[in-house]
Amino acid sequence: MAASGIALVELDERGVDKAFRADVLEGLSQWPKAIPARWLYDDAGSQLFEDITALPEYYPTRSERQILEHRQADFARLIGPGRAVVEFGSGSSVKTPLLLGAIDPAAYVPLDIAGDFLRAAARDLSAKFPGLPVYPVEADFMKPVTLPDEVEDLPKLGFFPGSTIGNMVARTAVDLLRSMRQTLGESSMLLIGMDLIKDPQVLIAAYDDAQGVTAEFNLNLARRVNRELKGTIPVDKLRHVARWNDTFARIEMHLEAQEDIAFEISGRAFAMEKGETIHTENSHKFDRRSQYTLLLAGGWTPEERWLDSEGRFSLVLASATRPRNAP
């Protein structure tokens, strides 16, 4: 590893992430209650998500991996060598070697908010590519990120796999895409995973698996609130719920109160009635038109699109749209 990482998360005097506390307190004060999905991914949540990707019901990881394995010649031709690959929300970086091996990059910059998980994954990847400079950055990629000086002058390829873009409502997704463009620069490209609309029963099963791993992933958010924010949420009184919302073309995850409950977080009192939920995640699904509209609104021009053999998932390669004053 060429660098130990750059920490950009703002902590208070007790080591609590200020943004996490603010989002939780604000989200539980509104109706309906909601907490942004990015807070699902502490170290424990990140590991649980890696477990989810191996479940038989969870097709996106297998489908995306198939595209990365079968389209390597396309990536080499369209992306070319010598770019700094910047992966947003890198997690365990398990798919990343397939991309790095195809395009001969000049550097790899994984960005993730789960610091310990990030550094462990960066060490593993450095061992697989001993000649590749790796610069892990601990940061909230929802905001513009200052990249390491070592890659400042290199052309960039943003890598955003896993259809994480689907976790955001359209407004937030467009803001993120614009932020990515600002982080990566004018001559950059973006390779992004986007899940596709399909049978709702297939989708619900992928987010409510028979083994209950996704339920543990969702409930871990409540445990994290209790642990980090001095919360008293009765986790055993919550249950995981996954539902398809056809109006918004998305799967929703919720934590539903099984009875009336009351609790405190950071000294503030909250209550939930039986059946009330905390909305914890969206996973929007796309078709080609909605994919391209979203990317164009975020400052990216689609260049190529690939689907897996079952037509369940897609990767889209886009380039930074050049500013212009007229159609």
N, C-alpha and C positions, 0 to 999 in steps of 0.2 A: 504494500500500500504506500502510495507516495505522500499521503498527508493523513493526519489523524482526524480531520473533520473540522467543520466550522459550525459552532452552535449559534443559532439565531432565534431560539425560543426564549421568550422573556419570562423569567421566574420572579416570584416575590421573595421576601426575606425567609420564608419557610420552605422555599423550593417548589412552590405550587405554580403551575403554568397559569399565568394571568388570563390568557385567552380561554382556556378550558373553564375556569371558574366563571368568567363572564358569560360564556355561552350557556353553561348549565343553569345559572341563576336566571338569566333572561328567558331561556327556553322553557323552564318550568313555571315561570310567572305568567306566560301567555296561554291563550286557549285557541286551538288545542295545544297541548304540551308537545314540545319537540326539542331534540338535541341534535346538532349537526353530526352527520355520519362519521366525519373524520376522527371523532373522539372515541370511536369503537376500537381504534388501532393503537392502544398502548402495547407494551411488549407481550402481555398475555393475549390480548386481542389479536395481535399480528400472528402469533403462533396458532391460535384457534382458526384464523382465516386460512393459514397454510394447510391445516388439517381439513378444512372444508373443501379446498381445491382437489383433494384426493378422493372425495366421496363419489359414489357411483351416480348420484343424482345431479351433481354439479358439473355440467358439461362445459362451461365457458373456458376453463383452463385447458382441457384436452383439445377443444376445438381451436383455440388460439395457438396452442403449441403445434398442432398439425399445420396450420398456415405458416408459422415460422420455420418449420422443418422443410416444407415443400416449396417455398417461394424464395429460397436463399439466392438463387441466381437473379431473380427480379430485384431483390434488395441491393445486391452488389451493383447491378446495372443502373438503377435509378438513384441510389444514394451515393455510391462511390466511397472510396477510402478517405482517410484523413480527417474525419469529423470527430468532434467531441460529443459522445453520446451522453445526454442528460436525461436520466430516468426519474420521472416524477412519481413519488410514492413507491419507491423501489422494493420495499418489503424484503423478501428473501432472495430476490433477483434470480429466481430459478429459470425463467425464460430468457433472461438476458444473454447468456452465452450463445444461444442460437443466433441472435442478431449480431453480436460482436464477432462471432466466427465468420459471418457472411460478408461483413463490410470493411474489415481491417481499420478500425477506428484509431484515432490518435490519443484518446483519453476517454475515461468513463467517470461520470459524476452522478452517483446515486443520491437522490434527495428523499428523506423520509423524516417523519416527526418522531418515530420510535427509535431513540438514539442507540440503545444497546443492541437492538435487533439490526439496525442499520450497519453498525460497525462490524458485527459478527458476519453479516452477509458480505460486506466489502472485503473482509479478510479472506473469506472463502473464494470469492471471485478473483482476487489478486493471485491466489495460489493456482487457479486454473489458467490465468493469463499473466504469467510472471513478467512479461515485457511491457505490459499495458499500465500506464499511470492511472491510479484510481484515487479520486478525491471525494470522499463521502461528506455530505453536507446535511447536518441535522437542522431541519427547517420545516415550517408550515408552507407547503408549496402552493397553497391557495392565494398567497401573496407573491409579488415579484421577489425574486431571490437574487442576491449578489453571488455570482459564481466565483470560484477560485481564480486568482490572478493567472494561474498557469494555463487556463483555457480561454482567457479573454480574447485572444486574437485568432482562435480556431473557429472554423465554421461549425455550427451546432446541428445536431439531430436530437430533437426531443423524442423521448420514448415514453408512452403513456398506455401501457397494456392493461388488460383485465376489465375493460369497460367501466373504469372508475368514473369516467365522465358522466355515466348514467346515474351516478349517485346524486347528481345536482339537478335542481330545477333549471329551466332554460336560462333564466337571468344569470344565475350563478355560474352555469357552465360557460356562457359567453364571456363573463368576466374572467374566468379562469383561463380560457383560451387566449384572451387578449393579454393577460398577465404572462402566460407562457411565451407569447410572441415577444413581449418586452424583455423577458429574461434571456431569450435565445438570440434575438437580434434579427437584422434585416435579411440576411442570406440563409436563414435557418430552414430546416424541414421538421416535420412532425409525423411520427408513426404512432397511430392511436387505435386502440381496440374499442370496438363498439358492438354491443350485443344486439341481436335482431328480434323483432316481434315474432312470436310463435304461439303454439297452443298454450293457453294459460295454465293448464294442468302440469305441463312440463316445467313451466316457470315456477309455479308454486312449490313443486317438489324440490327444485334446486335451492329454494330458500327456506325450506322446512323439512329437512332430511329426516329419515326414519331413525337414525342414530342419535338425533338431538344435538349434534355438534353446532349447528347454526343457532339453536336456542341458547346454548352456552355462550356462544360468541355475543349474542345480543344481551343476555343477562350480565355478561362481564362488564358492560358499560355501567350498570347500576353498582356493581361491586367496586368499580374504579372510582365512581363518585363517592362512595362510602369511604374508601381508603384514602383518597387524595384530598377530599374536600370536607372531611369530618361529617360525612353523611350518616343518616340512620334509616335509609330506605330498607324496608323489609323485603329483601330480594325473593324470599320464599313465597311472597304473596303476589308476585308478578309472573306472567307467562308470556312466552314468545308467540307472536302472531305474524303470519305472512299472508298478504292478500293482493290480488290483482286489481288495479284500478284502470279500467279500460279507457276512461275519459282522458287520462294523462299518459296512457301507454306505459305503465310502470308497475313493478312489484313494490309494495310497501312493507317495511318491517316495523312492528310496534311492540312495546312492552305494555301489557294489559293488566290492570289491577283486578285480582280475583275477588276482592272484597274492599270495602272502604278502608283506606289507610291514611296515616298521617306520619310525617317525618320531617327532619331538619337537615339542611345543608349549609355549611359555613355560618351557622347561627340563625338562618332564616327558616321559617316554618312553611311547609307545603302540605297539601292534602289531595287525594284522588278518590273519586267515587268508584264503586264497583263497575267494571266495564269501561272506565276511562283509560285512555292510553297515552303513552309517551311515544311519539313518532320518532324513530331512530334512524331510518334509512329509506331512501328511494333507490330503485334501480330501473331507470328508464330504458326502454327498448326502442329500436330505431328501424326505419327502412332507409333505402338509399337517399330519397329526397330529404328526409328529416336530418340524416347525417350531414349531407352537404350543406343544407341551410344553416345548421348549427356551426359548422366549421367556417363557412364564409362570414357569418356574423361575428365570429371571433378573430377574424383577420387571417384566415388560412384558406388557401385555394387547393381543393382536392386534385390530386394527380393520378392516383391509382387506387383500386379497391379490390381486396381479395376476400373470398369466402371459404370456409371449410367445406369438406365433401358433403355434409348434410345440410348446408345452407343455414346453419344456426348462428354463426358468429362471423364478424368481419374485422379486418385490419384495413385502415385507410392511411395512405401516405399523402401528406399535404405540404405545400410550401408556403412560406410567409408571403402574404399578399402585398404586392407593391402599392404604395399610396398613389391614388390618382384622383383627379378632380371631376372627371366626367365618365359616363358609361363607356 
